[in-house]
């Protein structure tokens, strides 16, 4: 519990058997965490079994893609008693203890976002080389400019998937989301601004993956593809809805 609010950690997972046990155990060890929910997204390995062995609840989502997995996780978590959900990754690149920072800032807003663009907090071996880091900054500035009036947001990393939100926040922004892949991350932010909600961004530690490889940023082509998708989503949300 966090100040009498039930906290669930949601972890989307697609073939993450190398890392899922360590990640579940790390987040379950954080005092304020009530439960860990792993969204098994068409895994062909032992991810689900290892997650259960580590103490997580596992929910299957057959619609492929990061966005589909997170929507399923948020819907399930809030429908089954969570007041707050923190979203993280199954690869071990985020620290469980940083959830405290997200929660304390969440008290002053509707959604708290991590940012991986603070160089002093990006650990050696992390998948955040210069081009990728600045690509995230540029995309954040596109979103920032799009909603400068009336919100005047301050963002540096719309692609960071470590974030926390209230049940009431998801009730407002959930119906306005539709992205199936990584563009779901900026879409959540855009929809929050469309609903007049307060979004706060804070630096989090970002380390090397414990295993496997990124599905969306392992090479220049994937980075460009992901960035273009995010740009299209931001423009759509600002001018179409």
N, C-alpha and C positions, 0 to 999 in steps of 0.2 A: 504493500500500500504506500501511496505517497500522499501524506496529509489527508487520510481517510478516503482517498480516491484509488480505485482498483486500476492497476497497470498491467497491460498485456504487451508483450513483445511479439511483433509479427515479422517472420523471416520467410521471404519467398525463396524457394529452392528448386533448381533444375540440375540434377546430377551433381550433387555437392557432397558425395560420401566421404571425400578426403577431409572435409572441414566441419561438417555439420555438428558432430558430437562436441568438439571443442567450443564451438560458438554457442550452442545451447547451454552447455555447462557454465560458460563464462557469464551469460546473461542471467541464468537461474541463480547464480551466486550473488547477484546484486540485491541488496536487502529490500529495496522498494518494489522489486518485480514480483508480481503474483503468479504469473504463468507465462510460458513461452509457447507460441503458436507457429508451427512450421507449415507453410503452404506448399505442398508437394505438387509441382507443376510438370506432370508428364515425365517423371524421372524413370530412367532405365537402369538404375543402380540401387544400392542399398540405402539411399538417403533417408527414406521414411522409417525404416527399421532402426537405423542408428539414432535418428532423432527421438523416436519413442524410448529407446533404451537410455537415452540421456535425460529423459524426463519431460520431453516436449509433448504437446498435443499436436497431432498431425491432421490436417484437412487437405483433401485432394481437390485440385482445380484443373479440369481438363482443357479449358480454353487456354491456348498457348500465349505466353508473353508476360513480361514483368507487370504491366498494368493490370492485366486480368488477375494475376496472382494476388496483387496487393488489394484490389477491390474486394476479392473474395475473403481475404484475411481481415480487412477492416469490417466488412459486413458481419462476418462470423464473430469476431471479437466483441464488437459492440452489441450484437444481438444476444450474447451470452454473458453479459455482466460487466464488461470493461467500461471504465469511465474515461481512461486515457489509453491510447495506443502509441507505442514507439516502434517505428519501422527501422530495420537494419538489414545488413547483408549476411549471406550464409558463408562468405569467403574468409571471415576473420579479419577484415581490414579495418573494422571499427572497434573501439574499446567499449566494453560493457559499462565501465564506470562513468563514461561521458553521458550516460542517460540522465544522471543527476543534473547536469548543466541544462539539458533540454527541458527537464521538468521545472526547474526553477524559473527559467525564462518563459515557459509556457504559462505560468501563473499570471503573466502580464499581457498575454495575447491569446490568439486562437490556434496558432500553429507555430512551432519552433523548428527551424531548419538548421542543420549543420552546414558548415562550409569547409571544403578541403583545400582552399586556395591560400591559406596562411602558411607560408613556407616553413616557419619555425615549428609547425605541428604536423608536417608531412614527413614521415619517417623514411629512412633509407630503404630502398627497394619497393616503395609504394608505386602503384600505377598512376602516377601523377607527374609525368614529365612536362617540360615547359610548354610544348604546343598544346597538350591536353588541358593544362591548368589555365592557360590564357584563353583557350577556346571556351572553357566554362565561364570565365570572367566576361568575355564578349557576349555570350548568350544571355548571361545575367543582366548585362547592361541593356540589351535589346528589350528584355522584359521590364526592366526598371523604367526605361524611357517610355514604353508603351502605357504604363500606368503611373507616370510621374504625377499627373493630375487625376484625382485629388489625393492619392496616397503618399507620394514622394517616398517610394520604397528605397531601401539600401540593400542590394543583393550582389553577391560575388560568385555564386555557385548554384545554379538552378538544378543541376544534375546530381547533387548530393542526395543520396537515398537514406541518410540517417536523419530522422525527423520525428516529431511527436505532435499529436493533436488530440483535442477533446472530442467526446462523443457528439456534442452539439455541433462542432465544426464539420464533422463528416456528414451529419444529417443535412447540412446546408450545401456543402460542395459536392458530395457524392453523386447526386443526380445529374450534375453538369459535367461529369467526366466520362470519357469514352475511349481514350487511347489504350491500345493493347500492349504497347511496348514501352521503352524507356522514356518516351515523350510524356508518359503519365506523370512523371515527376514535375516538370514545369507546368503541366496542365492543372495539377492540384493548386499550385501557387496562383496561377491566373484566375482560377475559379474562386479562390479565396478573395482576391481583390475585386472580382466581379460582385461578390456578395458583401463587400465592404468590411471584410474581416482584417484583423491585425496579424501580420506575419513578422516574426523576428528571426534573424539569422545570427548564429554564433559559431566561432571556430571549434572544430573537433579534431581529435587525433586521427590521422589516416596512415595506416601501415601497409606493409606488403601482404598480399594474399597468402593464406596458409596452404593453399593448394589450388589446382585447376587454373583456368584462365578466364578473363572477362569475356562475356558474350557480346559486349557493346563497344569496347575500347581496346581490343587486343592489337589492332593495327590501324594504319592511317585510313584505310577504306571504311572500317567500322566506325571510327571516330567521325569521319565526314558524314557518313550515313546517319548516325545518331544526331549529330549537330543539325543537319538539314531538317530532320524530322522534328526536332525541338523548335527550330525557327518557324516552321510551318504551323506548328501547334500554337505558339505564342501569337502569331499574326491572326490565326483563325479565332482564337479566344478573344482577342482585342476587338476585332472588327466584324466578326460573324456571331460568335457565341458558342 
